Amino acid sequence: MSNKIEFINPDELLKNPAFSQIAITKGSGDTIYIGGQNAITKDLEIIGKGDVALQTEYVLKNIEIALEASGAALDDLFKLTIYIVQDQDVRKGFECAQSFLQKLKNPPIVTGVIVAGLVNPEYLVEIEAVAFKLDVNEIV
């Protein structure tokens, strides 16, 4: 059995270089669910207060740390759910995320949600991630 993440972008759906429409995990491996990450350090310092771009950048760094701690790589990432506080400039956050997304072989599937607020009023963005780490012993 071949292990992989298959990304599908049907011709009938919007094609965008920033995200894929469908991701299918095939084979054996570990699915890694990364809980909502915020722009907070391990010492409880909030990074980028009032700046959605800086917060987005730090949140994505936290996701990279979580992937590494799970034994996964960036290319194992296939799903992001992004929660952005209303009245924030989504474009600024997205522009900041481009350098992160360009590291990926395939753009992940992405859901963006505008919310009234997050658990801490100083958080402007929160991102959940899902990755699929293939079992290297099963790769043909």
Secondary structure, DSSP 8 states (H G I E B T S, - for coil): ---EEEEE--TTS--BTTBBSEEEEESSEEEEEEEEE-SB-TTS-BSSTT-HHHHHHHHHHHHHHHHHHTT--GGGEEEEEEEEETTS-HHHHHHHHHHHHTTSSS--EEEEEEES--SSTT--EEEEEEEEEE-GGG--
